C-alpha cells in the first residue's frame, strides 16, 4: 500500500485525486505555482509545496522541481492527474529513476500510444480499422506514415477526397488539427500545422487522413492490470465539441445502436490487450453516418469525463488507478461491470460564449453550486477566489445522473439554473442552450453540432 502520493497537477483533477487518496487512507502532497497559492487543492492536501512561478513551463511542467519535492516529502508515488505530465514518458522514466511509482501506464505504453503514428500502426496490426489516410496506405519500408511536403499531402488528398485532416503525430486532446476543404487551403494549412506542431509538441511530423463529416466521437474507458487482464466500462458520447475540444459528454452514448455499442467496446479491449495495457486509458473512435467506426487515438491517462463513467458503473476510477499501480489485479471480470442509468457532464469553463469564447479569468464574487439527487459538481473555485489566466479555463464539471437520458437532462437543466458563478463569465448559458436544442433532445449529435 502506498503511504503517500504527490499529485502533479492542479484544479479540479488535483482535488479529485486527493479525495480518492483520503478514501484509501493515503497521505497526499500538493504542488502549486505562486498563482495557485490560494487554491483548494493546496488546502485539502496533507502537505503542499510551491514549485515555481505561474507559467506551466516553470512550475507544473518542471521535472526537476516536482521530483525535488517528491524526494523531500518522501512520497511512494506520483499521480499526474489529467493533462500536464500525465502522458509524458520522459517524466515517467524520471519517476522510475527516483524509485517513485508513476500512477499511470507503463513507459512502453506511453511511448507506443503517445506517438499517434505508432499507435495507429499498432492497433491496425490488432485488426482495428483506421480512417483512410497516410497512416494506412501501402508503403515501402523506408516510407514513413507521416507526410513530408504539401505536394505529397495534396496528392494523397486527391485520392481519398476532401475534406482532409492535417494532424500532428505528437498531438492529442483535440490539439494539433487543421482541416483542409480544398487544394489551396491544404497548401496553406499544411505549413501552419507543421509549425504549430513543432511549437506545441517539439515534433513537426504530421499525417493526413480523411475528415469524416457528420461524425460522432465515441470513446471507451478501459482498465488493464499487470497480470494481463483488461476490461471496459462502456462508452461515452463526446460529439459536442468546439474546435475539437469537448464541451459536453454523456454515457452511455446517445446516438449509436446496441450492435455498434457491443462492437466498439470489444474493439477497445482488443486494442488495449494487444499492447498489454496497464492502468486507465481511453480508446477513441470516430463513427460515420453509416455506423462504420475507425480508431482515432488512445489517451493514456484518466480523462476529464471519467466522472460520467463512474456515475453509471459505481466504480471509482481514480482508486482503481492507484490499486493497479500498486500491482494489484483487477479482481473482477467484464461480466461484473454493470451499466445503470444515464449520466451527462457539462464542462463549465471561464469563457464568454457571447464574445467568441474569450477567456474570462478574474475574481469570483459569488459561487453557489447546485445540489440535489443525481447531481455532482467537481470544481475548485469559491467565493473570493481569483481564477488565474495562466491555465486551462475549466473551473467546474457539472454531472447529472438519472434512470434514463430524459431524467438526466431534466436534472441537468435544473442544476444549471441553480448554478451561480458571478464575477467571471462562464459557459453555463451555452450549456442551457444545448440542452434545449431539438437536435440534442432527438439525439442528432455530431462533432459539427456547434459551428463556431
N, C-alpha and C positions, 0 to 999 in steps of 0.2 A: 504493500500500500504506500502510495506517495504520502509524505508528511507535509510537504509544502510545494506549492505551484506558483510560478510567476506568470502573470497574464501580460503578454507582449502586445497590448492593444489598448484602446480607449473606448469611450462612449458606451452605447447600449450593449455591445457584444462583450465588453470587459465586465460589465455588471452581470450579464447573463452567466458568464463563466464563474465569477465569484460566487454567485448563488448556488450553482451546481456543486462547487467545492465545499461550501458550507453544509450542504445537504449530506455530503460524504465525510464530513468532519476533517477536511483538509485545510490547512492554513494557506492563506493567499498573500501574494506580494504584487502590488500595483506599481506601474511605472507611469510617469506623466511628464509632459513638457511644461514649461513655465506658463503656457497659455491654459493649461488644464489643472492648475493648482487648486481650483475650487470645484473640480469635477466630482461627481458622486462616486465614481469607481475608486477614487483616492480615499474617500471617507469610508467606503464599505470594506476595503481590504484590511487585513491584519497589519500589513506594513506597506509603506508607499515611499518611492524614491523618485526624485526629479532626475531626468536623463538628458536634458538639453533645452534649447530654445524652441519656439513654435514650429519652424519648418520641419516637416517629417524627416527629411534627409539628415537633419541634425539631431533627431530625437528618436521617433518611433521606428525609423529605418536604420538606425546606427547600431550595427552589430556589437561593436566594442563596448558601447555604453550599456547595452542591455545585458550582455554576458558578464560585465563587471558587477552589475547589481545582482545578477543571479548567483555569482560566486560569493559575493559579500553576504548575501542573505541565506546562502547555503540551501538553495532550493533543489528539489529532486527532478523537477520537470518544468517545461515552459509550454504554455498553451498560447498559440499565436492568434487566436480569435479568427476573424474573417477579414481579409484584406491585409495591408501592410506586408508582413513577412510570412503569412500563412502558407504560401505556395513557393517559398524561396528555398531551393535545395541547398544553396550555399549556407544559409543560416542553419538549416537542419544539420549540416555537416559540422558546423562550428559548435552547436549544442552537443553533438556526439563527442567532439574533441574535448569538451569541458566535462564530459561524463554527466550530462544533463539530458534527460529524455525529452525529445520533441514530440508533443502530443499531436500527431498527425500521421500522414502516410510515410512509408519508407523513403529514403533518399532516392532509391531507384525509381519508385513510383512517381516522385516529384519530377525527376529528370525526364522520364518517359512521357508522362501525360502533360507536363508543363510546356513542352515543345509541341505546338499544335500539329506540325507535320509528322513528328514521331508518333504522336497519339493517333492520328488518322491512319497511318500505316499499320500501327499495332492492332487497332480494332478491325481494320479491313482483313487482316490475317485471321482474326477470330470469326469472320463471317458477317460483320455488320456492314450495312450499305452506307456509302458516302455520297454526298452531293456531287454531281458531275463537276469536274474541275481539274486543276493542275495536279492535285494530290492523288488522283486515281487514274491518270492517263497511263497508257503503256509507255514505258521509257527504258532507255538503256541504263546500265549500271552506273554510268558516270553522269546521268541526267538527274538533276535534283527535282523534287516536287515543287520547290519554290520557283518563282518566275523572276528572271533577271532583268528584263527590259520591257518597256511599254509596247514595243513591237511584238514581242513574244506573247504578252498578255492579250493584245488585240487579236492576234492570230487564233488564240485559244477561244476568246470571247465569240468570234465569228462562228466557231464550231458548236459551242454549247448554247449560244444565244444570249442576248441581253434581256434584262439587266444582269450584271455580274457583281459579286462582292470582292473587293480587294482587301485581304485580311492579313494582319500581322501574324507571323509564325509564332511569336512570343506573346501575343496578346491574350486577352481574356476579360471576362466580366463586361462584355459589350464594348470594350475599348479596342482601338486599332482596326476599325472597319470603315471602309468607304464604298459607296455604291455607285457604279457607273451605268448609265442608261443607254449610252451610245459610244461610238469610237472617239469623238472629240473629248467627251467627258472622261473617258478612260485614260487617255494620254495625259490629261491634266491631273486627275486624281491619283494616278499611279505614282508619280513622283512625290506628291504630297503625302501619300500613305507611307512610302518608304522613309521619308524624312521624319514623319511623326512616330513611326515605329522605332527608329533609331533613337529619337529623343526620349520616348517614353519607356522603352524596354531594353535599350542598349543593343538592339538587334534589328537590322534593316530588312531582314528577309520577309517577303510577302508571298502569298499564294492566291490563286484565283479560283472562284467557284461560282456556279450558277446561283443567282439570288432568287429564292423562291418567293413569289408574290402570293398574297392570301395565305401566308404561312402561320402555323401555330407553333409556339415554343413550348415544348413539353420536356420536363426533366424528371429523373427518377433518383430518389435517395437510396444509397446503398451503404452498408456497413460490412467490413471484412475483418476477420481476426487473423492472428499469426499462425493459425492451425489450418488454414485453407478454406474456412467457411465464409460464405458471402450470402447476404440476404438483402432484399429490397423492402422499402416501406411505402410502396405505392408511388404514384406520380403526382407532379404539381403542374398546374397551368400557369405559365409565366408570359403569356402573349401580349398583355397590355404593357407597352413599353413606350419610352420616349428616347429617341436616338440610341436605341439598343440598350437602354438602361431600364430595368424592371421597375414598375410603379405599383402594381397590384398583382398578387398571386393567390391562387386557390387550389385546394386539394380536397377530393380528387379533381382531376381535370374536368372542366365542364363541357368541353367541346368534342370529345372523342368517344368512339364506340367501345363497348366492353371487349370486343375482339382485339381492337388495337391496344387497349389498356393491357391486356394479357401479353400480347406480343412485345410491346415496348419494354415492359418490366422484365420479361425474360431476356431480352437483348441486353439490357443494362447489367444484369447479373452475369451474363456471358462475357461481356466486356471486362468487368471487374475481375472475374475469375481468370481471364486469360493472362493477366499480369500478377496474379496472386495478391490482389489489392488489400492493403491494411488500413483500418480506421474508416472515418467517414468520408464519403465522396458523393458527387452528383454527376450522373451521366446526362448530358443534354442532347436533345434531338430537335430537328425541325420536321414538321408534318405538313404535307401539301394538301390541297383541297380534295384529293382522291384517297387520302389517308395512307399515302406512302410516307414512310419515315426514314430519316437519314441521321446518322451520328454527326453532331456538331463539335463537341468538346467534352472534356471531363474536368470538373472543378475539384481539385484535390484538397478540399477543406470543408469546414462547416459553412453553410451559406446563410445569408440574412433571413431567407424564408424558411429555415428549418422549423420555425415555430408552428407553421400550419401542419406539418407532418407530425410533430409532437401532439398537436391538438386532436388529431384523428386516430392516432395509434396509442396514445397514453405512455409513450416511451420517451424518456429524457435523453436526447441525442448527445448532449454535452457530457453527461455522466457516462454514457456508453463510450464516447471517445476516450475518456480518462481510463476506464476499465480496460479497454483494448490496448491502450498504450502501456499498461502495466503487464501485458502479456496474457490476460485472461481470455478464455474462449467466449464466444457469443453466448452460449448457454441456451439457445433456442433455435428452432428451425423456421423455415418460411411459413409453415402451417400454423405456427404460434402467433403470427402477426396478423392482427385483425384491424380493418378499416371501419371506423364508426363515425357516422355523421359527415359534415362538410365544414371546412374552415376557409376563411378568406383573410388575407393580410393587406393592409394599406400602409405603404411607406410614407410617413409624414416627414417631408423634407422642408428645411428652412429656405424656401424659394417662393417667388411670386409668380404664380401661373398667369396672372393678368398682365405681366410685364416681361414676357418672353423667358419666364423661369429664372429671372435674375436672383442670384443668391441673396439671402436676407439674414445675415448674422446680426447679432446685437443683443441688447438687454431684454430678457423675458420679464415683462411686468406683471403677468398673471398666468399661472399654469394650473389648470384643473382637468386632470384626466378623467375619462368616463369609467364606469364600473357596471356592475350587474352581472347576472348569469350569462355565461358564454362569452365574456369579454376579457381580453388580456392586453395589457399595454407593457411593452418593453421599451423603455426610454431612459434618458439620462439628464433631462433638463428639469428645472424647478423655478419657481418664482424667485427672481433676483439673480438668476444665473445669466451670464453673458455667453452666448453662442459664439465661439471664435470663428474667424473667417478662413482658417488655415486648412480645414479638413473637409471630409465628406459632409454633405448637407443634411444627411439623415439625423433627425433628432428623436424620433419615436416610431415604433411599429405598433399599429393597432390591429389586433386579431380578434375575429368573431367566429365562434363555432356554433353550429346548430345541428338539429337532427337531419336536416337536408339543406340544400342550397338556398331555398326560399327563406328559411328561418335564419340562416347565417347572414343573408343580405339584410333582412329586417333588423336584426340585432346590430349589424354594422352601421346601418343608416341612423339608428337611434344613438349609437355611441359617437358617431361623427357629429351629430347635432349637440351632444353634451360636451365634446372635447373643446376646451377653451385654452388657447395659446395667444397671448397678447404681447405686443411689443415688437414682434417679428412677423413677417408674412410666412405662411405655410401652404402646403398643397392640400389642405383639408377641403377647400371649395372644389378643387379638381376631382377629388375622390367622390364627393357628393354628386357631381355631375355624371361621373362614370356610372355610379350605382343607379341613377335614374334614366340612363340611356337604354332605349329599347333594344339596341343591338346586344348590350351586355346582358340584359334580362332574358333575351332569347338565345343566349349562348353563341351569338355570332361574333366571335372574338378572334382577331388576327393581330399580327405584330404591327400592322399599319392602322390599328384602331384609332390612334391619335396621329394626326397628320403633321403636328408640329415637331 
